[in-house]
Amino acid sequence: MKTPAGTSAETDAPVPERPAAVAEGDGVTAAPGPEEGTRVPETPEKTSRECEEAPGAPKPAVSRPIAPSELRPARPRGPSRLLWQNPARVGFGPRRFRLGPARSRLESAGQACVAGYNAVIAGRTERIDDLHEEVRGFAYEGAGMACATLDVLTATGGRRLRSLLSGQGMLYPHLIHLGTGRAYARLRMRPMWGIRSVHPLLRWLAFDGFGFHQAFFSADRTIGRQRTAGLLDRTRRAIFDQGVGRTLWLHECAGVDDVVRRVAEFPAGRRADLWSGVGLAAVYAGGASVPDLERLGAAAAEDGFRAHLVQGGAFACAFRLISGTVPAHTAAAAPAVCGAEVDEAGHWTDAALIALGHNAHSGDHYQAWRAGIRKTWARRNRG
């Protein structure tokens, strides 16, 4: 498998109170240049001008949710044409991922991400809401990647990203921040460079998205040879590994035994964060049966990292709750992975975030957030 070179990452000083969005970049046909929290109760009002459809473009009347393969905005003309992504490049076959029964479900997540990315590049961001709710979050991850890519290349300081987060993508702040990290990985830059005024705590999710992208598109290097991006401190490497763990779930096509074996190949010092990413993907993306997920939990416990698997699963529950849609596979996975229903597991993330206070912004705060979720789960099980 051909893979891009590793990159390094760093963040800008924290700033405002609103999260900023970024787009997910899977397989860019050509890339230029130097590639839970709180619940949001209200529905966004309007998309930013940067993310609106092209002038004069007709708005299709959609009477039913559509699949990612049906969302194919026309490829734009001019320089934006170079940023277009080919949906075929996220297929498990070309990537040489393991194939299994969950392939269709997991590939549709990647296709939704590319569809969201291309919708922004084509100026048709409003079409993302035509997608089925179950995959819409992945599309907003792609939209976040696209907005971040455009913001960096046009030196806007994150205007498109902030507009997406405060408007149409308001219910998907975590996914959008994950997409930001994918943009920087694709551009071979440090996460959050040149982007101002993103959410002071959620911005750390960019390192998760960075790790996910590196593992997805550079699997031989990142998973096979277990390399990380250079110049990452301990906190950034930990979050990077959570993203790698998410990719492992896709790389092994939700095959629990294969995922467990793959995690075991990594050094013990990295496995806690890998388990966290596996838990997030297993609950959010799905693909495994409840008995298989129970075996996953048992394997994580045997490895000494059950609490980390739970923390990732709780993140997924919170992400789904904030969006207002909890699909059946997430509702079924939460008790198997977290030992609690979706509402309770999602509440752990809220409680841990509130405990940090109003000024949480650093990498240490982000790690404390994750640790707070694990402590809540541990206290619950001791009782």
N, C-alpha and C positions, 0 to 999 in steps of 0.2 A: 504494500500500500504506500502510495506516495504521500508524504506529509509535509506541511509547512514547518519552517523552523520555529523553535520556541521563542517566546517573547517575554518581556518583563512587565511588571506592573507597579503602579503606584497611584495614590489618590491625591486630589487637590484638597485644600483646606475646606472643611465643612461650611455650609452656608445656610440657605433658607429652610423653610418648613415644608415646602411642597416637594414630593418626589419628582424626579425627572425621568423621562423615558428613553429607551434605546432599542435598536433593532437587532434581530437575530440574524446572523449571517451564516448560512450553511455553505452552499457552493456558489460563490460569486463567479459569474462567467469571466469577468475581468475586473480587477480591483486596482484603482489608481493609487499612486503615492505611497508616502512613507507608510488593517482589517483587521410577631407578624403583626404579627403586628396588629395595628389598630384596624378596626373595621371601617370601611368607608360606606356610609349608609345611602348616599344620594346618587342618583344617576347623572352622568355627565351631561352638560348642556350642548356643547358645541366643540367641534374639532378646530385646531389652529389652522390658519391660512396656509401654513407650510404643508399641512397634511390634508388639505381639501382636494377635491377632484379638480381636474383641469377645467378651465372655463369652457362652458358650452357642452361638456360631456354629459350624456343623458344618465339619469339615475334609474337603474333598473328597479322595477317593482318586484320584490321578493315576497312570496306568500308562504314560503317554507324555509327552514334553515338549509344551507347548502354544505356540501362536502368541500374540503380543501381543493380537490381536483377541479371543482366547478368554478372556483374563484381565480380567474385568469385575466387580470386587467391587461389592456394592450401595452406592449412594450413602448416606453417613451422614446421620443427622438432626442437628439442632442447629447450632451455629456452624460446625462443620467442613464442613457442606454448602456454605458459601460458598467454600471453598478448592478444591472439586472442579474438575477439568480436563476439558474436552471434547476427546477424541482427534481429532476432525475438524479442529481448529485447527492441527494440525501437518502437515496434508496439503500437498503441494507446489502443488496447484491454488489453494487459498485464499491461499497465501502468494505466489503468482505467481512461483514458482521455475521454472527451466528444466525441461522434462520430457524424459525419455530412457529408454533401456533399463534403467537402474539404479534407476528410480523406486521400484519395489516394494521392493527391498532397503533403500534408504535411508529410505523412509517407515516401514518396519517398525521401524527404529531409533528414530524419533521416537515411534511408537506404544508401543514397549516402555518408553520413558522415562515417558510419561504413565501407562502401566499401573502402573509401579513407584511413581510418585508417588501415584496414587489408592489403591493397595493400602495405603500407609502411612496416608493420610488416613482410610481406612475401617477401620483397625485390623486389616488382613489381610496384613501384611508377609510372612508365611511363604509366601504364594502366589507370591511372586517366584521362588522356586526351582522352581516348576512350569514356568517358561518354558524354551524351548530355550536351551541353553548359549551359542549364538552371539549371542543378543540379551540375555542376562541382565545383562551389564555395563551396557547402556543403562538397564535397569530399575533397577539400583542407583544409577545417576546420578540418576534420578528420585526414588528413595527418599531419597537424600541431600538433594535439594532439599526434599522434604516435611518431613524431620526438622529441617532448618535453619529452614524457614519456621515450623514449630510452636514450635521453641525460641526464636526471636526474638519471636514474638507472645505467648508465655507467659512470657518472661523466665526461662527455665530455665538459661541460661548454656551451652547446648550439650549437655544431658544426653542427649537422644534421639540426637543426632548421634554422640556418643562411644559410646553403647550399640550403635548400628548398626555402627560401625567395629570394635568389639571383639567383636562377636557375629556375627550372620548375614551382615553385609557384609564380613567380615574379608578376603576374597579380592579385594575390589574397592576398595581404599583410594583409588586415584587417581580413579576414576570418581565416587566419593562426594564427594571434594573438588571435582571439577569441578561437580557438582550444587549444591554449596554456593553457588558463585558465581552460578549461575542463580537461586537463591532470592533472593539480595540484589538482583539486577537486577530481578526481578519486584516486589520490595518497595520498589524505588527507594531503596536504602540502600547504604552502603559495605560491600564484602565483609569479613566476619569481625567486623563490629560486633556486640557483645553475645554473641559465642561465645568461650568460653574452653577452654583445654586441647585444642586440636586439634593435629595433627601439626605440629611447628615448621617443617618444610620443605615438606611437601605442601600446607600451607595456602595457599601461593602459587598453587596451581592454581585457587583460587577466582577469581583475576583472569582466567584462561583461560576458565572457565565464564561469567564475567561478560561477557567479550567475545563469546563464542559466542551467548549469549542476546540481547544487543543487536543483533548482526548478523542473527540468525534472525528476530526479531520486529520489528526496526526496520531492515530491509534498505535501504530508501530512504535513510535517514539515515546508517547505519553503512557500508554498502557503496557506495551510489550517491553520496552526498556525502562519504564517507570521514571521517566525524566520529568522534571518540573521546569517552569519558566525561570530564567535567571533573575537575580536581584530581588527575590521575594523574601521578606522576613518571615518569622515563624507564624505570625497571625495570617499573613497573606497566603502562605503555603497551606495553612489549615483550611482556609476558605476555598482556595484553588482545589484542594483534594475533595471537598464536598461536591464540587462540580464534576470532578473525575468520577466520583462515585455514581452520580446521576448517569453519566455516559455508560458506565459498566452495566447498568440495567438494560440499556438499549443494545450495547455491544453483545451481550449474551442473550438478547431477545427475551428477557424476562424469565429465562430458565434459572430457577432458584439454585439448583445444584451447581450450575456453571458459574453463577455470580459468586457463590460462596467460595468456590475453588479459586476464582480470579482474585477476590479480595485477599485470600490467604497467601497469594504469591507476593504481596507487598510487605515491606517491613512493618513490624508491629507499631512503630511510631506513627505510621500514616493510616492505619486501618480504622481508627476511631472516626476520622472525618470521611473516609470512604463509606463506612456504614451509614453515616448520616445522609450522604447523597443517595445511597441505595434506598433508604427509607423514604426519602422525599419522592424519588421517581416511582417507587412501587405504589405509593398511595395516590400520587397525583396523576401519573400516566396510566397506571394499571398494567394488566397483561398476565397476571398470575391468579390462580384460584386461591380461595381462602385456606385450604389445607397446605398449599405450597407456601403461602405467606406465613403460616404458623411455623412451618419448618425453617423459614428464613429467620424468624424471631428466635427460634431455638438455637440456630447456628450462630447468630450474633451474640446470644447469651453465653454460649460455650466459648466464644472468642473473647468474652469479657467486655463487649461493647453494645449490649442490648439497649442501654440508655441512649446511645448515640443514634441507633436505628430509630428509636421512638422519637427522638428530637426531630429527625428529618421527616418522619411521618406526620408529626404535629405541625411542622411548617406547611406541609402539603394541605392538611385540613384547614389551616387558617387561610391559605391562598384561595382555596375553593370557597370558603365561607364568605370572604370579602367580595368575591365575584358575584355572589348571590346564587350560584348554581353548584350543587353537590351531586355529581353523577353517581349512579348505582355502584360502580366499581370502587369509588372512594369511600362510600358509606360502608361497603362490605370490608374493605381493606383496613380501615381505621381500627376496629376491635382486634383484628389479627395482628397488626403491627404495633399499635400503641396500647392495646389493652383497654381502650375507651372508645366511646362513640365520637363522631366527628365534632360535635359541639363542644364536648369536654376537652378533647385534645387541642382544638383550636383556641379554647379559652386559656390553656396553659401558655400559649405564645403571647397572648394579650397581657396576662398577669406578669409574666417575666419581663415584658417590655415596660409596663407601667412601673415596675419595681426599680427600673434604671433611672427614673426621673425624666425631666423635660429636656435635659441637655446632653443626652446620650448621642455620641457622634464618632467616637474613636473605634479602632479595631478591637481594643480591649473591651469596650462596651458591647460590641457585636458578639464577641466571644462570651461575655457575661450573659447576654440574652440567651444564647444557646444553652449555656450551663444552667440558667434558671429553669428552663424547660425540663432538663434532665433531673434537676433536684425535685421539681414538683412531681414528676412521675415516680421518682424513688420514694418520696414521702408517702405518696398515695399507696404504693405497693407494700410499704412497711406497715401501714395501718391496716 
